[in-house]
Amino acid sequence: MDPDVIMTGLTKELAAELKTMSKTKDLNEKEAHSRIIKNLCQSLGVFFDLMNEMMPFDPDDDLDDEGIPF
C-alpha cells in the first residue's frame, strides 16, 4: 500500500475522532475515544519516524539563509 494513502486515512480518522470526542458528554465514552486517538497518533508516529530515518533533518542546511518559503 501507498504510505501517503495510509497517512491521509489515519489523519482523517484522527480528525473525525477528535470531533466526536469533543461532542461526547459521557466520561466513559470520552475515555474510549481518547484511547482511539492515542492509537491513531502512535500509528502516525511510525510513519513520521520512518520518514525521519529516510530523510533526516539537517539543521546546518542552507534553508536558514533562504528563510521559510511561506
PyMOL commands that set and color helices and strands:
alter all, ss='L'
color gray80, all
select helices_A, chain A and resi 3-23+27-54+63-66
alter helices_A, ss='H'
color red, helices_A
deselect
rebuild
show_as cartoon
